[in-house]
Amino acid sequence: MNALLHFLFSPGHALIGFLLLKTAAVLAHGLAQGSTEAWGTGILALIVYGILAGFARAGRVISIWAVTILMLYEGAGALLLGWSGLKDAPGVAVIGFVAAAYLIAGALAVFSSRRRG
């Protein structure tokens, strides 16, 4: 179990998990809206997040801070989604809570990878 947690919450895997969650969110939003604008902004956000994640993985301190803030922001959004759907859609609430927990713990793992100097 400890090896699985170490694997999931290593900084590189947390960044990959963040990008996978954002990809799923972009796909869901694009399919729900069905407009070119929704797809365009979603793909542009994915590209920017991917570039930031690449720089964060390379150890760039500003990118680590930026990705940490983005992951915490997205985690807070997932937490609010879970909380708002608690009575009406408990399945969606559980997914929101799990995504929020992963994003917040992943943000802490990414933030702890910054250089000290």
Secondary structure, 3 states (H helix, E strand, C coil): CHHHHHHHCCHHHHHHHHHHHHHHHHHHHHHHHCCHHHHHHHHHHHHHHHHHHHHHHCCCHHHHHHHHHHHHHHHHHHHHHHHHCCCCCHHHHHHHHHHHHHHHHHHHHHHCCCCCC
